[in-house]
Amino acid sequence: MIGNKMKTVDLIIPCYNESESVDLFYEHCSKVVDKIDGYSFTFIFINDGSQDDTLAKIKKIAEKDNRVKYISFSRNFKKEAAMYAGLKASTAERVAIIDADLQHPPELIADMLSAIDVEGYDSCSARRISRKGEPKIKSFFSRIFYRLINKMSEVEIIDGAVDFRMMTRQMVDAILEMPEVGRFSKGIFCWVGFETKWIEFKNIERIAGKSTWSFFSLFKYAIDGITAFTTFPLRIATIVGALIATGTFVYFIYELIKNIFGERELPDYASTIIILLFGISVIVMGLGIIGEYLARMYMETKRRPVFITKETNINDGKTTKKK
């Protein structure tokens, strides 16, 4: 706070079918931020094409609290688009992203603001140090993902990092300069740089409702993250191809020696079929990897918007429907 001037803070809350959570989140979070002196808070709810009455509940909250703003998408564009929309709509000096299911404890907001305004960091992010209550299979693959991407990527993505973070206006503006359609925010936050303080917290189960993240959607998200921030998988095809060429040459020498000494055990066609099938499988794998990158390039060249707004109350505080 400079003099008596209140610093502004925008809280971006992505919502998809959060009808059971949104009221509880608002009540709990507003009580927390009301106790933080020196800051003026605005809630920006992003309704990501919810199929329940999430939007209706957000509107009711907005009617009684003029700090509450919302953007409603024309369909479900996924959380990455929702976060981008919130960042794009934000105007405050400090901007935070927080989930509506209260798995991100609002109590950390005060510590995050202190990290930026007192300790001088550009960003403060939360990191889970336990996965209690999470399915073991999900935890296992999550750890594998972080190990893989950090081995292959030029930027380090902290294991356990969540989307809950507070950022300066400068960092938000830097992120908005990356308008790519295939977004992976965890990587983008790291790629833009800036000093980040990490706050550890234990895993908290959802206060209500069910997670919309299936195993398949998480797997797809992991693939998007890897292809967005490293080209190493493309090199794998080259490396495997070189290994196969070397192995084939060694096997040829082996078979030649067996022929010379008359010790052939397999018919001629058996070794040919083995090498052929193995080679084809590697080629298909390589084409699949290349296809992933071509698909991303194809989507980016279309220049489609990251999201489409159907309705918002951000303009002059009035509800506006896009036509």
MOLINJO-V352680 format. One record per backbone hydrogen bond with DSSP energy under -0.5 kcal/mol. CO is the residue of the C=O (numbers start at 1). NH is the residue of the N-H. E is the energy in kcal/mol with one decimal. If there is no record, write none. Layout:
BEGIN
co | nh | e
CO | NH | E
CO | NH | E
END
This chain:
BEGIN
co | nh | e
1 | 3 | -0.7
2 | 5 | -2.1
7 | 40 | -3.0
8 | 94 | -1.8
9 | 42 | -2.2
10 | 12 | -0.6
10 | 96 | -3.0
11 | 13 | -0.6
11 | 44 | -3.4
12 | 14 | -0.5
12 | 98 | -2.6
13 | 46 | -2.6
14 | 100 | -0.7
15 | 48 | -3.2
18 | 21 | -1.1
18 | 22 | -2.6
21 | 25 | -2.9
22 | 26 | -2.4
23 | 27 | -2.5
24 | 28 | -2.2
25 | 29 | -3.3
26 | 30 | -2.6
27 | 31 | -1.4
28 | 32 | -1.6
29 | 33 | -2.7
30 | 34 | -1.9
31 | 35 | -0.5
32 | 35 | -1.1
33 | 36 | -1.5
35 | 37 | -0.7
36 | 39 | -0.7
38 | 7 | -2.1
39 | 41 | -0.6
40 | 9 | -2.8
42 | 11 | -3.2
42 | 44 | -0.5
43 | 45 | -0.6
43 | 69 | -3.6
44 | 13 | -2.8
45 | 47 | -0.6
45 | 71 | -2.3
46 | 15 | -2.9
46 | 48 | -1.0
47 | 49 | -1.8
47 | 73 | -2.8
53 | 57 | -1.9
54 | 58 | -2.1
55 | 59 | -2.5
56 | 60 | -1.7
57 | 61 | -1.9
58 | 62 | -2.4
59 | 63 | -1.7
60 | 64 | -0.9
61 | 64 | -0.6
61 | 65 | -1.1
65 | 68 | -1.9
67 | 43 | -1.8
67 | 69 | -0.6
69 | 45 | -2.8
70 | 313 | -1.5
71 | 47 | -2.8
71 | 73 | -0.5
72 | 310 | -3.2
72 | 311 | -1.8
75 | 77 | -0.8
78 | 82 | -1.7
79 | 83 | -2.7
80 | 84 | -2.0
81 | 85 | -2.6
82 | 86 | -2.1
83 | 87 | -2.4
84 | 88 | -2.4
85 | 89 | -1.8
86 | 90 | -1.3
93 | 169 | -1.2
94 | 10 | -2.5
95 | 167 | -2.7
96 | 12 | -3.5
97 | 165 | -1.1
99 | 102 | -0.7
101 | 207 | -1.9
103 | 105 | -0.7
105 | 108 | -2.0
106 | 109 | -2.2
108 | 112 | -2.3
109 | 113 | -2.4
110 | 114 | -2.0
111 | 115 | -2.1
112 | 116 | -1.5
113 | 117 | -3.1
114 | 118 | -2.2
114 | 119 | -1.9
115 | 121 | -2.4
116 | 120 | -0.5
122 | 168 | -1.8
123 | 197 | -2.4
124 | 166 | -2.8
125 | 199 | -2.9
126 | 162 | -1.8
127 | 201 | -2.0
131 | 134 | -2.2
135 | 139 | -2.1
136 | 140 | -2.6
137 | 141 | -2.1
138 | 142 | -2.0
139 | 143 | -2.1
140 | 144 | -2.0
141 | 145 | -2.3
142 | 146 | -2.1
143 | 147 | -2.1
144 | 148 | -2.5
145 | 149 | -2.8
146 | 150 | -1.8
147 | 151 | -1.3
148 | 152 | -1.8
149 | 153 | -2.9
155 | 157 | -0.5
156 | 158 | -0.6
158 | 161 | -1.9
160 | 128 | -2.8
163 | 165 | -0.7
164 | 126 | -2.6
165 | 97 | -2.0
166 | 124 | -2.5
167 | 95 | -2.5
168 | 172 | -2.1
169 | 173 | -2.5
170 | 174 | -1.7
171 | 175 | -2.1
172 | 176 | -2.1
173 | 177 | -0.6
174 | 177 | -0.7
175 | 178 | -1.8
177 | 179 | -0.6
181 | 183 | -1.7
184 | 187 | -0.9
184 | 188 | -2.1
185 | 189 | -3.2
186 | 190 | -1.1
187 | 191 | -2.8
188 | 192 | -2.2
190 | 193 | -1.0
195 | 122 | -1.6
195 | 123 | -1.6
197 | 125 | -2.7
198 | 200 | -0.5
199 | 127 | -2.6
201 | 129 | -2.1
201 | 130 | -0.6
212 | 214 | -0.9
214 | 218 | -2.2
215 | 219 | -2.2
216 | 220 | -2.6
217 | 221 | -2.1
218 | 222 | -2.1
219 | 223 | -2.1
220 | 224 | -2.5
221 | 225 | -2.2
222 | 226 | -2.4
223 | 227 | -2.6
224 | 228 | -1.6
225 | 229 | -1.2
226 | 230 | -0.9
229 | 154 | -0.7
231 | 234 | -1.2
231 | 235 | -1.0
232 | 235 | -0.7
232 | 236 | -1.5
233 | 237 | -1.1
234 | 238 | -1.0
235 | 239 | -2.8
236 | 240 | -3.2
237 | 241 | -2.2
238 | 242 | -2.2
239 | 243 | -2.3
240 | 244 | -2.6
241 | 245 | -2.2
242 | 246 | -2.2
243 | 247 | -3.0
244 | 248 | -3.0
245 | 249 | -2.0
246 | 250 | -2.4
247 | 251 | -2.7
248 | 252 | -2.4
249 | 253 | -2.1
250 | 254 | -2.3
251 | 255 | -2.7
252 | 256 | -2.3
253 | 257 | -2.2
254 | 258 | -2.0
255 | 259 | -2.3
256 | 260 | -2.1
257 | 261 | -2.0
258 | 263 | -2.7
259 | 262 | -0.7
267 | 270 | -0.9
267 | 271 | -1.0
268 | 272 | -1.1
269 | 273 | -2.5
270 | 274 | -2.3
271 | 275 | -2.3
272 | 276 | -2.4
273 | 277 | -2.8
274 | 278 | -2.2
275 | 279 | -2.5
276 | 280 | -2.5
277 | 281 | -2.3
278 | 282 | -1.9
279 | 283 | -2.1
280 | 284 | -2.6
281 | 285 | -2.1
282 | 286 | -2.6
283 | 287 | -2.6
284 | 288 | -2.2
285 | 289 | -2.1
286 | 290 | -2.4
287 | 291 | -2.5
288 | 292 | -1.7
289 | 293 | -1.4
290 | 294 | -2.5
291 | 295 | -2.5
292 | 296 | -1.6
293 | 297 | -2.3
294 | 298 | -2.6
295 | 299 | -2.2
296 | 300 | -2.1
297 | 301 | -2.3
298 | 302 | -0.8
299 | 304 | -0.6
300 | 303 | -1.3
308 | 74 | -2.0
310 | 322 | -2.4
311 | 72 | -3.4
312 | 320 | -3.7
314 | 316 | -0.8
314 | 317 | -0.6
315 | 318 | -2.0
320 | 312 | -2.2
END
